């Protein structure tokens, strides 16, 4: 993400700065000798807008490769990333936003960042079924104007919509259109024409590259060009990603020229013991390997309640797409019991977070609590309408805390005759939900998927097109929250706890519990 010295200074001044960072020292290759940072993610992809990437919080890596239009501040604010782009909102009933990109903004292969890159993201957001994307705020958008090669474009929104426009083009979602065009044997001009065509047949090959081309198991250096402070140099045998400074970056160079990002699947105890981890966003919230009373502790480990919400997301097709079935299910799930199960494993008190459209930490949450409150109590009689049904729940990686949350749901739904099964295995994402597929004759069929619901981490501010979270829009927010409790695309459960590890020798670490995690400013880390 392009932050720049001015924005970095503002954020540093407004945030609680912890000491800490990342160093890598746990493999038998060069990566163990570099500055190491461990994330919870499996590091499946650098595409944070895909179904897989959004479930796996790919932003923790790709936010520093593909900067967002707005920088997520450590207190939940959105700060304009003026080093990259300037925005202008035009007055009128139909909101229009003009984006003007910096002339200096180029990719790591020297290609300019242009409107085509944003058009590609826009198309992916507009056609989620074709692209396999999860960028819900694009549901408010109507069109994006783009002349190939231009540094300026305009997004037009649907009538009366677009209040959360600042959440568009968030970190990790704007990918290199010129590289995608080359992989599909198109010129950028042809790619732009195809993206503007609304022709699904023309979009399909582009969507295939967009969704799968950025997978890290098949690392493709021709596609993985970045316009942030770092670029991906290579992917190691354990899934670790080596980052190096992007020599074409137009902002301040990273304080640390090379680092390794370790996936959460690698043993944190080994990384800590070998000094291969200096910064961590841990899966294990109470790491047994850490003794806070040990003399000379190199690392500081703290658990906090984050700003994000853990929700149970249901599919858009099939049995569990029916709002009546969803509502019956919600009557046997006890969010308070789920939060208690999470608390026991996390070692901190995890609150219920029952709202869809705003974060549980938002001051307005108290003025909306009455909407969800009557729906939090278990009602076995109402849930029994689904007696004999089965719900398969998965989450992104094996995790004792999430398993306990699913077990809590299983126990409270069992008396209603609803069977809940944990089908996580090695991990499930939104891509594993039931979905529509088309054959070569464009006949539609519903694919059952491998799970019926995904327990995942959600930022309510980017998950639902809605009003702004401000007092003057409280009426609209309440109406939108009430509607979501009737349709229940997701069942909000509890706040997400986070455990951060920080090496005491590292400077400029600013803890952040949003989607990008503590690594939101990793280019400023130094030791």
C-alpha positions as semicolon CSV with decimal commas, in nm:
position;residue;x (nm);y (nm);z (nm)
1;X;0,000;0,000;0,000
2;X;0,133;0,342;-0,082
3;X;0,134;0,532;0,243
4;X;0,402;0,797;0,207
5;X;0,580;0,986;0,478
6;X;0,298;1,234;0,551
7;X;0,031;0,971;0,602
8;X;0,271;0,748;0,795
9;X;0,350;1,037;1,026
10;X;-0,019;1,106;1,087
11;X;-0,090;0,742;1,167
12;X;0,214;0,706;1,389
13;X;0,107;1,015;1,581
14;X;-0,246;0,885;1,639
15;X;-0,164;0,523;1,718
16;X;-0,019;0,332;2,010
17;X;0,320;0,223;1,884
18;X;0,443;-0,111;2,007
19;X;0,794;-0,233;1,969
20;X;0,821;-0,525;1,731
21;X;0,879;-0,654;1,382
22;X;0,963;-0,963;1,181
23;X;1,271;-1,166;1,113
24;X;1,296;-1,501;0,949
25;X;1,516;-1,780;1,075
26;X;1,346;-2,117;1,049
27;X;1,418;-2,283;0,717
28;X;1,748;-2,412;0,586
29;X;1,752;-2,157;0,304
30;X;1,819;-1,786;0,272
31;X;1,472;-1,699;0,397
32;X;1,572;-1,792;0,754
33;X;1,832;-1,516;0,754
34;X;1,588;-1,240;0,662
35;X;1,351;-1,019;0,856
36;X;1,051;-1,245;0,928
37;X;0,681;-1,175;0,976
38;X;0,423;-1,448;1,039
39;X;0,058;-1,402;0,943
40;X;-0,251;-1,612;1,018
41;X;-0,313;-1,653;0,645
42;X;-0,226;-1,965;0,445
43;X;-0,080;-1,729;0,182
44;X;-0,287;-1,894;-0,090
45;X;-0,295;-1,590;-0,318
46;X;-0,206;-1,224;-0,344
47;X;-0,555;-1,146;-0,480
48;X;-0,747;-1,019;-0,178
49;X;-1,061;-0,966;-0,387
50;X;-1,112;-1,333;-0,477
51;X;-1,330;-1,572;-0,279
52;X;-1,018;-1,752;-0,159
53;X;-0,815;-1,440;-0,085
54;X;-1,091;-1,254;0,098
55;X;-1,156;-1,555;0,326
56;X;-0,784;-1,603;0,390
57;X;-0,717;-1,232;0,461
58;X;-0,469;-1,203;0,176
59;X;-0,448;-0,830;0,256
60;X;-0,195;-0,913;0,529
61;X;0,054;-0,972;0,247
62;X;-0,086;-0,804;-0,062
63;X;-0,173;-0,471;0,099
64;X;0,195;-0,380;0,056
65;X;0,200;-0,503;-0,304
66;X;-0,120;-0,348;-0,438
67;X;-0,195;-0,030;-0,240
68;X;-0,548;0,081;-0,165
69;X;-0,703;0,414;-0,257
70;X;-0,756;0,470;0,115
71;X;-0,520;0,369;0,394
72;X;-0,679;0,183;0,689
73;X;-0,581;0,377;0,998
74;X;-0,511;0,202;1,331
75;X;-0,821;0,360;1,488
76;X;-1,052;0,241;1,212
77;X;-1,042;0,560;1,006
78;X;-0,986;0,567;0,631
79;X;-0,708;0,805;0,527
80;X;-0,676;0,912;0,163
81;X;-0,367;0,769;-0,006
82;X;-0,283;1,089;-0,188
83;X;0,064;0,966;-0,290
84;X;-0,118;0,727;-0,524
85;X;-0,446;0,889;-0,623
86;X;-0,659;1,195;-0,566
87;X;-1,038;1,176;-0,561
88;X;-1,311;1,428;-0,631
89;X;-1,679;1,367;-0,553
90;X;-1,920;1,540;-0,792
91;X;-2,247;1,670;-0,644
92;X;-2,581;1,536;-0,761
93;X;-2,841;1,267;-0,692
94;X;-2,626;1,009;-0,870
95;X;-2,289;1,007;-0,699
96;X;-1,982;1,028;-0,924
97;X;-1,620;1,006;-0,808
98;X;-1,329;1,114;-1,027
99;X;-1,001;0,932;-0,956
100;X;-0,673;1,088;-1,073
101;X;-0,368;0,863;-1,045
102;X;-0,017;0,991;-0,979
103;X;0,197;1,022;-1,291
104;X;0,476;0,858;-1,091
105;X;0,275;0,544;-1,009
106;X;0,423;0,248;-1,199
107;X;0,445;-0,128;-1,151
108;X;0,763;-0,308;-1,060
109;X;0,818;-0,388;-1,430
110;X;0,805;-0,016;-1,515
111;X;0,453;-0,020;-1,664
112;X;0,239;0,280;-1,557
113;X;-0,057;0,225;-1,326
114;X;-0,364;0,333;-1,526
115;X;-0,741;0,320;-1,522
116;X;-0,728;-0,030;-1,679
117;X;-0,608;-0,173;-1,348
118;X;-0,909;-0,026;-1,169
119;X;-1,146;-0,129;-1,445
120;X;-1,030;-0,489;-1,400
121;X;-1,114;-0,471;-1,028
122;X;-1,444;-0,301;-1,108
123;X;-1,544;-0,576;-1,352
124;X;-1,452;-0,844;-1,100
125;X;-1,671;-0,673;-0,840
126;X;-1,958;-0,632;-1,086
127;X;-1,953;-0,997;-1,195
128;X;-1,876;-1,197;-0,879
129;X;-2,009;-1,527;-1,017
130;X;-1,791;-1,502;-1,329
131;X;-1,475;-1,384;-1,155
132;X;-1,515;-1,572;-0,826
133;X;-1,483;-1,244;-0,638
134;X;-1,596;-1,112;-0,302
135;X;-1,599;-0,732;-0,311
136;X;-1,957;-0,652;-0,205
137;X;-1,932;-0,272;-0,213
138;X;-1,926;-0,285;-0,593
139;X;-2,294;-0,369;-0,566
140;X;-2,348;0,006;-0,530
141;X;-2,164;0,094;-0,852
142;X;-2,311;0,149;-1,198
143;X;-2,021;0,218;-1,435
144;X;-1,652;0,305;-1,468
145;X;-1,523;0,514;-1,758
146;X;-1,174;0,426;-1,882
147;X;-0,971;0,527;-2,185
148;X;-0,673;0,288;-2,224
149;X;-0,355;0,446;-2,091
150;X;-0,538;0,718;-1,898
151;X;-0,445;0,816;-1,544
152;X;-0,800;0,938;-1,480
153;X;-1,131;0,754;-1,453
154;X;-1,478;0,813;-1,312
155;X;-1,695;0,575;-1,113
156;X;-2,069;0,637;-1,129
157;X;-2,296;0,490;-0,863
158;X;-2,653;0,372;-0,868
159;X;-2,915;0,628;-0,774
160;X;-2,889;0,714;-0,404
161;X;-2,608;0,463;-0,346
162;X;-2,234;0,467;-0,283
163;X;-2,210;0,607;0,069
164;X;-1,919;0,373;0,139
165;X;-1,732;0,452;-0,182
166;X;-1,407;0,502;0,008
167;X;-1,402;0,126;0,068
168;X;-1,369;0,052;-0,304
169;X;-1,030;-0,049;-0,446
170;X;-0,910;-0,153;-0,102
171;X;-0,561;-0,294;-0,031
172;X;-0,476;-0,607;-0,224
173;X;-0,753;-0,583;-0,484
174;X;-0,612;-0,370;-0,768
175;X;-0,406;-0,608;-0,982
176;X;-0,189;-0,547;-1,293
177;X;-0,425;-0,535;-1,591
178;X;-0,139;-0,530;-1,842
179;X;0,000;-0,855;-1,701
180;X;-0,345;-1,019;-1,708
181;X;-0,390;-0,898;-2,066
182;X;-0,058;-1,054;-2,169
183;X;-0,158;-1,389;-2,012
184;X;-0,478;-1,389;-2,217
185;X;-0,296;-1,287;-2,539
186;X;-0,468;-0,949;-2,543
187;X;-0,344;-0,595;-2,569
188;X;-0,448;-0,363;-2,286
189;X;-0,676;-0,187;-2,536
190;X;-0,850;-0,517;-2,614
191;X;-0,871;-0,601;-2,244
192;X;-1,040;-0,269;-2,168
193;X;-1,286;-0,325;-2,455
194;X;-1,367;-0,672;-2,323
195;X;-1,411;-0,547;-1,967
196;X;-1,650;-0,276;-2,087
197;X;-1,846;-0,514;-2,310
198;X;-2,058;-0,683;-2,041
199;X;-2,016;-0,998;-2,253
200;X;-1,961;-1,295;-2,021
201;X;-1,795;-1,501;-2,293
202;X;-1,533;-1,229;-2,339
203;X;-1,492;-1,192;-1,964
204;X;-1,444;-1,560;-1,877
205;X;-1,078;-1,603;-1,984
206;X;-0,988;-1,277;-1,812
207;X;-1,170;-1,391;-1,498
208;X;-0,981;-1,720;-1,499
209;X;-0,644;-1,545;-1,489
210;X;-0,766;-1,285;-1,239
211;X;-0,888;-1,550;-0,997
212;X;-0,620;-1,819;-1,025
213;X;-0,317;-1,650;-1,181
214;X;-0,212;-1,495;-0,851
215;X;-0,210;-1,823;-0,659
216;X;0,123;-1,851;-0,480
217;X;0,159;-2,228;-0,518
218;X;0,208;-2,164;-0,890
219;X;0,401;-1,838;-0,848
220;X;0,418;-1,655;-1,181
221;X;0,667;-1,364;-1,172
222;X;0,526;-1,223;-1,495
223;X;0,187;-1,175;-1,330
224;X;0,307;-1,091;-0,979
225;X;0,425;-0,739;-1,051
226;X;0,337;-0,482;-0,787
227;X;0,305;-0,107;-0,744
228;X;0,364;-0,100;-0,369
229;X;0,686;-0,069;-0,169
230;X;0,753;-0,444;-0,199
231;X;0,738;-0,706;-0,472
232;X;0,736;-1,085;-0,445
233;X;1,076;-1,236;-0,522
234;X;0,999;-1,604;-0,462
235;X;0,787;-1,854;-0,272
236;X;0,958;-2,113;-0,051
237;X;0,885;-2,479;0,015
238;X;0,689;-2,404;0,332
239;X;0,478;-2,143;0,156
240;X;0,683;-1,851;0,287
241;X;0,695;-1,548;0,059
242;X;1,016;-1,351;0,019
243;X;0,958;-0,982;-0,042
244;X;1,214;-0,738;-0,175
245;X;1,200;-0,364;-0,225
246;X;1,030;-0,250;-0,544
247;X;1,292;-0,037;-0,716
248;X;1,020;0,134;-0,921
249;X;0,820;0,240;-0,617
250;X;0,750;0,611;-0,628
251;X;0,718;0,657;-0,250
252;X;0,968;0,619;0,031
253;X;1,176;0,303;0,005
254;X;1,107;0,033;0,267
255;X;1,309;0,062;0,588
256;X;1,393;-0,307;0,550
257;X;1,487;-0,399;0,194
258;X;1,394;-0,768;0,217
259;X;1,178;-0,978;0,445
260;X;1,000;-1,311;0,459
261;X;0,628;-1,346;0,525
262;X;0,555;-1,684;0,686
263;X;0,215;-1,852;0,658
264;X;0,028;-1,933;0,977
265;X;0,069;-2,306;0,908
266;X;0,439;-2,293;0,995
267;X;0,521;-2,377;1,358
268;X;0,534;-2,045;1,545
269;X;0,735;-2,199;1,830
270;X;1,013;-2,296;1,588
271;X;1,008;-1,953;1,425
272;X;1,032;-1,784;1,764
273;X;1,306;-2,014;1,896
274;X;1,523;-1,967;1,590
275;X;1,460;-1,590;1,583
276;X;1,300;-1,629;1,242
277;X;0,995;-1,436;1,364
278;X;1,016;-1,078;1,476
279;X;0,653;-0,983;1,412
280;X;0,361;-1,219;1,428
281;X;-0,016;-1,220;1,394
282;X;-0,071;-1,561;1,550
283;X;-0,331;-1,830;1,499
284;X;-0,258;-1,965;1,848
285;X;-0,392;-1,697;2,081
286;X;-0,228;-1,837;2,396
287;X;0,104;-1,972;2,267
288;X;0,241;-2,231;2,505
289;X;0,594;-2,154;2,393
290;X;0,579;-1,801;2,534
291;X;0,664;-1,733;2,899
292;X;0,590;-1,370;2,979
293;X;0,791;-1,393;3,302
294;X;1,108;-1,525;3,137
295;X;1,414;-1,307;3,178
296;X;1,540;-1,125;2,873
297;X;1,232;-1,187;2,661
298;X;1,307;-1,084;2,304
299;X;0,939;-1,093;2,212
300;X;0,634;-0,922;2,353
301;X;0,308;-1,118;2,306
302;X;-0,031;-0,954;2,362
303;X;-0,388;-1,060;2,289
304;X;-0,656;-0,803;2,217
305;X;-1,014;-0,788;2,099
306;X;-1,008;-0,672;1,739
307;X;-1,250;-0,455;1,546
308;X;-1,362;-0,728;1,304
309;X;-1,659;-0,963;1,342
310;X;-1,665;-1,340;1,305
311;X;-1,974;-1,434;1,107
312;X;-2,129;-1,748;0,968
313;X;-2,173;-1,682;0,596
314;X;-2,444;-1,875;0,411
315;X;-2,464;-1,950;0,037
316;X;-2,660;-1,754;-0,222
317;X;-2,807;-2,066;-0,383
318;X;-2,953;-2,392;-0,258
319;X;-3,138;-2,487;0,059
320;X;-2,958;-2,241;0,286
321;X;-3,022;-1,947;0,052
322;X;-3,389;-1,945;0,158
323;X;-3,435;-1,661;0,412
324;X;-3,690;-1,866;0,609
325;X;-3,442;-2,152;0,646
326;X;-3,172;-1,907;0,749
327;X;-3,397;-1,748;1,011
328;X;-3,488;-2,086;1,156
329;X;-3,119;-2,176;1,178
330;X;-3,041;-1,849;1,353
331;X;-3,297;-1,933;1,623
332;X;-3,092;-2,230;1,744
333;X;-2,749;-2,063;1,722
334;X;-2,663;-1,885;2,046
335;X;-2,412;-1,604;1,978
336;X;-2,352;-1,562;2,351
337;X;-2,251;-1,927;2,385
338;X;-2,039;-1,898;2,071
339;X;-1,861;-1,593;2,214
340;X;-1,805;-1,779;2,543
341;X;-1,651;-2,073;2,356
342;X;-1,422;-1,833;2,172
343;X;-1,331;-1,659;2,499
344;X;-1,228;-1,982;2,667
345;X;-0,982;-2,065;2,391
346;X;-0,862;-1,708;2,341
347;X;-0,791;-1,634;2,706
348;X;-0,969;-1,297;2,683
349;X;-1,333;-1,198;2,713
350;X;-1,476;-1,199;2,361
351;X;-1,797;-0,996;2,327
352;X;-2,097;-1,082;2,115
353;X;-2,094;-0,877;1,793
354;X;-2,449;-0,906;1,659
355;X;-2,452;-0,635;1,388
356;X;-2,398;-0,668;1,014
357;X;-2,340;-0,309;0,897
358;X;-2,111;-0,153;1,158
359;X;-1,821;-0,274;1,370
360;X;-1,894;-0,376;1,726
361;X;-1,651;-0,108;1,849
362;X;-1,843;0,172;1,676
363;X;-2,017;0,409;1,924
364;X;-2,334;0,375;1,714
365;X;-2,349;0,002;1,791
366;X;-2,515;0,075;2,126
367;X;-2,790;0,267;1,947
368;X;-2,858;-0,030;1,720
369;X;-2,828;-0,315;1,969
370;X;-3,204;-0,338;2,016
371;X;-3,248;-0,456;1,654
372;X;-3,054;-0,777;1,709
373;X;-3,119;-0,831;2,080
374;X;-3,458;-1,010;2,046
375;X;-3,305;-1,247;1,790
376;X;-3,013;-1,363;2,002
377;X;-3,213;-1,588;2,234
378;X;-3,245;-1,952;2,129
379;X;-3,596;-2,057;2,027
380;X;-3,599;-2,432;1,971
381;X;-3,964;-2,432;1,863
382;X;-3,896;-2,194;1,572
383;X;-3,571;-2,369;1,481
384;X;-3,749;-2,705;1,475
385;X;-3,904;-2,609;1,142
386;X;-3,572;-2,740;1,001
387;X;-3,576;-3,068;1,193
388;X;-3,387;-3,333;0,996
389;X;-3,165;-3,085;0,810
390;X;-2,784;-3,081;0,811
391;X;-2,548;-2,781;0,803
392;X;-2,183;-2,835;0,706
393;X;-1,959;-2,562;0,848
394;X;-1,599;-2,494;0,745
395;X;-1,336;-2,229;0,816
396;X;-1,017;-2,123;0,647
397;X;-0,766;-2,337;0,840
398;X;-0,777;-2,591;1,126
399;X;-0,814;-2,398;1,450
400;X;-0,912;-2,508;1,802
401;X;-1,098;-2,185;1,878
402;X;-1,311;-2,195;1,564
403;X;-1,373;-2,565;1,625
404;X;-1,504;-2,478;1,972
405;X;-1,733;-2,214;1,822
406;X;-1,877;-2,467;1,575
407;X;-1,918;-2,722;1,856
408;X;-2,117;-2,461;2,051
409;X;-2,350;-2,421;1,752
410;X;-2,382;-2,798;1,720
411;X;-2,487;-2,834;2,084
412;X;-2,753;-2,563;2,079
413;X;-2,901;-2,675;1,745
414;X;-2,913;-3,045;1,828
415;X;-3,238;-3,018;2,033
416;X;-3,407;-2,865;1,726
417;X;-3,312;-3,167;1,517
418;X;-3,056;-2,972;1,312
419;X;-2,728;-3,156;1,263
420;X;-2,417;-2,936;1,240
421;X;-2,098;-3,094;1,108
422;X;-1,748;-2,944;1,106
423;X;-1,613;-3,013;0,756
424;X;-1,308;-2,787;0,771
425;X;-1,043;-3,051;0,703
426;X;-0,734;-2,862;0,586
427;X;-0,940;-2,551;0,530
428;X;-1,245;-2,416;0,347
429;X;-1,314;-2,078;0,186
430;X;-1,615;-1,903;0,035
431;X;-1,528;-2,088;-0,287
432;X;-1,645;-2,410;-0,117
433;X;-2,005;-2,292;-0,072
434;X;-2,282;-2,407;-0,307
435;X;-2,275;-2,198;-0,623
436;X;-2,412;-2,174;-0,975
437;X;-2,216;-2,330;-1,260
438;X;-2,277;-2,308;-1,637
439;X;-2,205;-2,567;-1,902
440;X;-2,085;-2,492;-2,256
441;X;-2,444;-2,432;-2,366
442;X;-2,491;-2,184;-2,078
443;X;-2,730;-2,412;-1,894
444;X;-2,738;-2,332;-1,524
445;X;-2,688;-2,587;-1,247
446;X;-2,624;-2,559;-0,873
447;X;-2,298;-2,711;-0,749
448;X;-2,338;-2,840;-0,393
449;X;-1,994;-2,731;-0,275
450;X;-1,807;-2,887;0,015
451;X;-1,960;-2,672;0,291
452;X;-2,298;-2,509;0,358
453;X;-2,160;-2,222;0,563
454;X;-1,821;-2,060;0,623
455;X;-1,718;-1,923;0,962
456;X;-1,498;-1,629;0,871
457;X;-1,369;-1,286;0,969
458;X;-1,560;-0,990;0,826
459;X;-1,524;-0,611;0,830
460;X;-1,887;-0,491;0,837
461;X;-1,780;-0,165;0,674
462;X;-1,669;-0,341;0,356
463;X;-1,901;-0,642;0,359
464;X;-2,232;-0,465;0,307
465;X;-2,322;-0,166;0,087
466;X;-2,490;0,061;0,341
467;X;-2,507;0,412;0,480
468;X;-2,209;0,577;0,644
469;X;-2,152;0,505;1,011
470;X;-2,242;0,849;1,137
471;X;-2,518;0,973;1,366
472;X;-2,710;1,157;1,093
473;X;-2,745;0,829;0,901
474;X;-2,859;0,626;1,203
475;X;-3,210;0,582;1,066
476;X;-3,084;0,435;0,740
477;X;-2,836;0,211;0,923
478;X;-3,109;0,078;1,150
479;X;-3,331;0,001;0,851
480;X;-3,045;-0,174;0,671
481;X;-2,956;-0,377;0,980
482;X;-3,318;-0,481;1,021
483;X;-3,332;-0,592;0,658
484;X;-3,015;-0,800;0,695
485;X;-3,156;-0,976;1,001
486;X;-3,454;-1,072;0,785
487;X;-3,249;-1,198;0,489
488;X;-2,944;-1,321;0,690
489;X;-2,671;-1,355;0,425
490;X;-2,450;-1,402;0,731
491;X;-2,519;-1,457;1,099
492;X;-2,297;-1,221;1,303
493;X;-2,157;-1,392;1,609
494;X;-1,866;-1,245;1,803
495;X;-1,567;-1,014;1,790
496;X;-1,239;-1,150;1,658
497;X;-0,955;-1,180;1,912
498;X;-0,602;-1,117;1,784
499;X;-0,261;-1,208;1,928
500;X;0,037;-1,005;1,813
501;X;0,405;-1,085;1,861
502;X;0,652;-0,797;1,850
503;X;1,030;-0,810;1,875
504;X;1,142;-0,543;2,123
505;X;1,421;-0,431;1,890
506;X;1,191;-0,337;1,604
507;X;1,066;0,018;1,559
508;X;0,758;0,171;1,396
509;X;0,524;-0,121;1,456
510;X;0,163;-0,003;1,490
511;X;-0,082;-0,276;1,594
512;X;-0,393;-0,285;1,376
513;X;-0,676;-0,538;1,398
514;X;-0,843;-0,465;1,064
515;X;-0,822;-0,676;0,750
516;X;-0,460;-0,582;0,670
517;X;-0,345;-0,669;1,020
518;X;-0,035;-0,546;1,199
519;X;0,156;-0,553;0,869
520;X;-0,040;-0,260;0,724
521;X;0,279;-0,046;0,744
522;X;0,546;-0,316;0,721
523;X;0,757;-0,101;0,488
524;X;0,819;0,133;0,786
525;X;0,947;-0,142;1,017
526;X;1,315;-0,125;1,109
527;X;1,551;-0,273;1,366
